[in-house]
């Protein structure tokens, strides 16, 4: 699996006309550890599990 580089983020940000933050590393960190995934991704969670904004699914 290819990791995402800062160049990839800038390239697609320009293509999608998105204003990017100056700290691109924080953008990735936020979605990995702090921010909730969009509903379209959360709906893919296995039954009885949900995401806490990371790649892992947790049972509650």
C-alpha positions in Angstrom: 0.0 0.0 0.0 1.4 3.4 -1.0 1.5 6.0 1.8 0.2 9.5 1.1 2.9 12.2 0.7 2.6 15.9 1.2 2.9 16.3 -2.6 -0.1 14.1 -3.1 -2.2 16.2 -0.7 -1.1 19.4 -2.4 -1.8 18.0 -5.8 -5.3 16.8 -5.0 -6.1 19.9 -2.9 -5.4 22.0 -6.0 -7.4 19.7 -8.2 -10.4 19.9 -5.8 -9.8 23.6 -5.1 -9.5 23.1 -1.4 -7.6 25.5 0.8 -5.1 23.4 2.7 -3.7 24.1 6.1 0.0 25.1 6.4 0.7 22.1 8.6 -0.1 19.2 6.3 1.1 16.7 8.9 -1.6 17.8 11.3 -4.2 17.2 8.7 -3.3 13.5 8.5 -2.8 13.3 12.3 -6.3 14.8 12.8 -8.0 12.1 10.8 -6.0 9.4 12.2 -6.4 10.3 15.9 -8.7 13.2 16.7 -11.5 13.8 14.1 -14.4 11.5 13.5 -14.6 9.8 10.1 -17.3 11.1 7.8 -20.7 9.2 8.1 -20.1 7.6 4.7 -17.0 5.8 6.2 -18.6 5.2 9.7 -21.5 3.4 8.1 -19.0 0.7 6.9 -18.1 -0.3 10.5 -18.7 -3.9 11.4 -21.9 -4.6 13.4 -21.6 -3.4 17.1 -18.4 -1.4 16.4 -17.7 2.2 15.7 -14.7 4.3 15.0 -13.1 6.8 17.4 -11.4 8.7 14.6 -8.6 6.2 14.1 -8.1 3.4 11.7 -9.3 0.9 14.3 -12.9 -0.1 15.1 -13.8 -0.4 18.8 -16.6 -2.3 20.5 -18.8 -0.5 23.1 
